[in-house]
Amino acid sequence: MTHERGRMRALLHPITAPVIAGMRRPAQSDEAALAALMLRAYVGTIDYEGEDEADALVEVRHALSGSNGPFLWTASHVVERDGALASATLVIRWQDEPLVAFTMTDTRFKRQGLGRACMLNSMHRLHAAGEAELNLFVTLANDEAVSLYRSLGFVLQP
């Protein structure tokens, strides 16, 4: 079942990016770890549509390779915990604007501020690079995600 999605936009401004242990930029070698994180983050949620690890790997490869728009390596972030990726925000350039392609947090690490930290660091880097706004698409029925994005300054677009 596919749920309605909406576009949200945040105007970027100077912010202090939180320093989080284990945070770094993603690397091409993170493909498999990002796919595994994607499954841990989405299985059992409203955003899960039956994908398996092979499907997740295809999605991650598309993002990192620039298939959906150039991948913004310096604006993307991952956080490691216990030897695995716990959270990530992957940003691409889509229709000539920065777009959060994926933001995901392992269910074991939710509500610990990792996703917020990744997003804030992405927003900080984009603003520092001269970008004026950041866009994303969200499943409107995902109240937790919509609430997080609103708290970060994102506004639903008509």
PLY file of the C-alpha trace (Angstrom):
ply
format ascii 1.0
element vertex 158
property float x
property float y
property float z
element edge 157
property int vertex1
property int vertex2
end_header
0.00 0.00 0.00
1.42 3.36 -1.02
0.68 6.32 1.22
0.37 9.95 0.14
3.63 11.86 0.18
4.18 15.58 0.46
7.07 17.89 -0.29
8.59 19.89 2.56
11.06 22.76 2.28
13.30 24.46 4.84
15.00 27.79 4.33
18.61 27.43 5.41
20.24 29.82 7.86
23.35 29.78 10.04
23.08 27.04 12.66
25.46 25.30 14.99
25.83 21.71 13.88
25.90 19.28 16.80
29.05 17.23 17.29
28.09 13.55 17.58
30.51 10.71 18.29
30.75 8.38 15.31
29.45 10.92 12.77
31.23 11.11 9.44
30.60 11.57 5.76
29.49 8.45 3.90
31.88 6.61 1.60
31.22 4.55 -1.53
32.28 1.53 0.52
29.24 2.10 2.78
26.76 0.84 0.14
25.99 -2.50 1.80
25.93 -0.98 5.30
23.53 1.75 4.13
21.24 -0.85 2.53
21.21 -2.86 5.76
20.48 0.33 7.74
17.64 1.15 5.35
15.97 -2.18 6.08
16.48 -1.86 9.85
14.99 1.62 9.71
11.98 0.97 7.46
10.79 -2.63 8.03
7.58 -2.55 10.03
6.96 1.16 9.47
4.46 2.99 7.29
7.28 3.59 4.76
8.04 -0.11 4.28
6.69 -1.48 1.00
8.09 -5.02 1.07
11.60 -4.23 -0.11
14.38 -6.70 0.59
18.12 -6.13 0.98
18.70 -6.33 -2.79
16.04 -3.63 -3.36
17.59 -1.46 -0.66
21.04 -1.89 -2.21
19.68 -0.72 -5.58
18.17 2.39 -3.94
21.42 3.20 -2.14
23.47 2.66 -5.31
21.15 4.96 -7.25
21.59 7.68 -4.64
25.38 7.37 -4.33
26.00 7.01 -8.06
24.00 10.10 -8.96
21.31 8.23 -10.91
18.63 10.41 -9.31
20.76 13.56 -9.30
24.33 14.29 -8.22
25.10 12.93 -4.75
26.22 15.65 -2.35
28.98 13.87 -0.44
29.90 16.85 1.74
26.27 17.44 2.79
25.52 13.81 3.64
26.23 12.19 7.00
26.23 8.81 8.72
26.58 7.86 12.38
28.16 4.61 13.53
27.24 2.79 16.72
28.35 -0.66 17.86
30.27 -1.27 14.61
27.31 -0.60 12.29
25.58 2.40 10.76
22.88 3.66 13.12
21.64 6.73 11.24
22.16 8.51 7.92
21.03 11.50 5.90
21.80 11.23 2.18
21.46 14.40 0.11
21.33 14.72 -3.67
20.85 17.61 -6.09
17.42 17.20 -7.71
15.89 19.75 -10.09
18.87 21.99 -9.28
18.09 22.05 -5.54
19.39 20.01 -2.59
17.01 17.19 -1.68
17.16 14.71 1.19
17.02 11.45 -0.75
16.95 9.36 2.44
17.10 9.95 6.13
16.99 6.84 8.26
17.72 5.65 11.77
17.97 2.07 12.97
14.95 1.35 15.19
17.34 0.40 18.04
18.66 3.98 18.05
15.47 6.00 17.50
14.65 8.88 19.84
18.34 9.46 20.63
18.79 12.53 18.41
20.92 10.82 15.76
18.59 11.56 12.85
18.18 15.16 14.02
21.97 15.52 14.28
22.49 14.16 10.77
19.86 16.53 9.36
21.25 19.55 11.23
24.76 18.80 10.01
23.47 18.49 6.45
21.62 21.79 6.77
24.74 23.44 8.23
26.97 22.19 5.40
24.51 23.22 2.71
24.13 26.73 4.14
27.91 27.07 4.44
28.14 26.09 0.75
25.76 28.91 -0.21
22.53 26.93 -0.57
19.33 28.74 0.40
16.98 25.81 1.00
16.65 22.07 1.47
13.77 19.92 0.24
12.49 16.46 1.09
9.51 14.22 0.49
7.72 12.62 3.42
4.90 10.15 3.89
2.23 12.44 5.30
0.86 9.74 7.63
4.31 9.34 9.22
3.57 11.67 12.12
6.96 11.12 13.77
8.87 12.14 10.63
6.61 15.10 9.86
7.00 16.32 13.44
10.81 16.02 13.29
10.99 17.90 9.99
8.68 20.67 11.24
10.87 21.07 14.34
13.83 21.57 11.98
12.03 24.36 10.10
10.56 22.38 7.19
7.18 23.54 5.90
4.78 21.46 3.82
4.56 22.84 0.30
1.22 23.23 -1.51
0 1
1 2
2 3
3 4
4 5
5 6
6 7
7 8
8 9
9 10
10 11
11 12
12 13
13 14
14 15
15 16
16 17
17 18
18 19
19 20
20 21
21 22
22 23
23 24
24 25
25 26
26 27
27 28
28 29
29 30
30 31
31 32
32 33
33 34
34 35
35 36
36 37
37 38
38 39
39 40
40 41
41 42
42 43
43 44
44 45
45 46
46 47
47 48
48 49
49 50
50 51
51 52
52 53
53 54
54 55
55 56
56 57
57 58
58 59
59 60
60 61
61 62
62 63
63 64
64 65
65 66
66 67
67 68
68 69
69 70
70 71
71 72
72 73
73 74
74 75
75 76
76 77
77 78
78 79
79 80
80 81
81 82
82 83
83 84
84 85
85 86
86 87
87 88
88 89
89 90
90 91
91 92
92 93
93 94
94 95
95 96
96 97
97 98
98 99
99 100
100 101
101 102
102 103
103 104
104 105
105 106
106 107
107 108
108 109
109 110
110 111
111 112
112 113
113 114
114 115
115 116
116 117
117 118
118 119
119 120
120 121
121 122
122 123
123 124
124 125
125 126
126 127
127 128
128 129
129 130
130 131
131 132
132 133
133 134
134 135
135 136
136 137
137 138
138 139
139 140
140 141
141 142
142 143
143 144
144 145
145 146
146 147
147 148
148 149
149 150
150 151
151 152
152 153
153 154
154 155
155 156
156 157
